[in-house]
Structure formats: structure tokens, C-alpha cells
Amino acid sequence: MLVELGKYKNLSEKDISEILMKEGFKRVYVWEDYPGSYYPEHSHEFYSAHIVLEGEIKIKTSEGEFVFRKGDRFDVEKGEIHSAKIGPKGCRYIVGEK
């Protein structure tokens, strides 16, 4: 899992979306989860990038548990097993899929 902490904190949603598109992400969109939402272990049939705009999200993988906040990026490999727990104020983030 690629992790970049704080790198995108001072960028606009438009700038972040443009960066992801330049990186070859074909589908880029904003996603929002309610406080306390939980996604049990699962995987995706695509590579995905997630950049937090507001709130926080905790991701658990075989590598451990990681908490991401505004400006943080985490990428999940195609087929990588992971779960997610949303923080007490919810989480809003940009997703890129390829």
C-alpha cells in the first residue's frame, strides 16, 4: 500500500483530481462516509487511490492499521484485502480507480 501523509493538505479538490487523472486514473470522484461507518474485509478488481479531504479513516491491511486524515493519501492494490472504519466526524475523500 502506497502511503503519503499530508502531501495534499493544501491542494484544492480540482487540483487533486487533475493529479490523479495525470497519473492515469480513469474514474475520479468524491466519496463521503457517515461517522462510524465500517467496511469489513474486502478487495477490489481495480487499483485505487484515496486522498482524504475531511475527517478520518482507519484502514487495516496485512501490513497493519493506519489512520488517514486531511491531505493524506493511501493507494490500495488490485485484490488487496483490507477493511475500513470511518472516524467520529465521518470522512470525505477523493477516489481514483484504474
C-alpha positions in Angstrom: 0.0 0.0 0.0 1.4 3.4 -1.0 1.1 6.0 1.7 1.8 9.7 1.5 1.0 11.7 4.7 0.0 15.4 4.4 1.2 15.9 0.8 -2.2 17.0 -0.5 -3.4 19.1 2.5 -3.2 22.5 0.8 -4.5 21.5 -2.6 -8.0 22.0 -4.0 -10.3 19.2 -5.0 -9.8 20.2 -8.6 -6.0 20.1 -8.3 -6.1 16.7 -6.6 -8.5 15.3 -9.3 -6.2 16.6 -12.0 -3.1 15.0 -10.4 -4.9 11.6 -10.3 -6.1 11.9 -13.9 -2.5 12.7 -15.0 -1.4 9.5 -13.1 -3.7 7.5 -15.3 -6.8 7.1 -13.1 -9.8 6.8 -15.4 -12.5 7.3 -12.8 -12.0 10.1 -10.2 -14.8 11.1 -7.8 -15.6 12.4 -4.3 -16.9 9.9 -1.8 -18.4 10.6 1.6 -19.0 8.2 4.5 -21.1 8.7 7.6 -19.4 8.8 11.1 -18.7 5.3 12.4 -19.3 3.5 9.0 -17.5 0.2 8.7 -16.5 -1.8 5.6 -15.5 -5.4 6.6 -12.6 -7.2 4.8 -12.9 -7.0 1.1 -10.9 -6.4 -2.1 -11.4 -4.6 -5.4 -10.9 -5.6 -9.0 -9.0 -2.3 -9.6 -6.1 -0.3 -8.2 -7.5 2.7 -6.2 -6.1 5.9 -4.7 -7.8 7.7 -1.8 -7.0 11.3 -0.7 -8.7 12.5 2.4 -10.4 15.9 2.2 -12.1 16.0 5.6 -12.4 13.7 8.6 -10.5 10.4 9.1 -10.5 6.8 8.0 -8.7 3.8 9.5 -7.5 1.2 7.1 -6.5 -2.3 8.1 -4.4 -4.5 5.8 -2.0 -7.4 6.2 0.7 -4.6 6.8 -1.2 -3.2 9.9 -3.6 -0.5 10.8 -3.2 3.1 9.5 -5.2 6.3 10.3 -5.5 8.8 7.5 -6.6 12.5 7.8 -6.9 15.6 5.7 -4.2 15.7 3.0 -3.2 12.0 3.4 -3.2 9.6 0.5 -3.3 5.8 0.5 -3.5 3.5 -2.5 -4.9 0.0 -2.4 -3.6 -2.6 -4.8 -6.0 -4.6 -7.0 -7.0 -7.7 -5.0 -5.5 -6.4 -1.7 -7.6 -7.5 1.3 -8.5 -4.5 3.5 -11.2 -3.2 5.9 -12.1 0.4 6.7 -13.5 2.2 9.8 -14.7 5.8 9.4 -13.9 8.3 12.2 -16.4 10.0 14.5 -16.8 13.0 12.2 -17.2 11.0 9.0 -14.8 11.1 6.1 -14.9 12.8 2.7 -12.3 11.8 0.2 -11.3 11.7 -3.5 -11.1 8.3 -5.1 -9.2 7.4 -8.2 -9.7 4.0 -9.9 -7.6 2.3 -12.6 
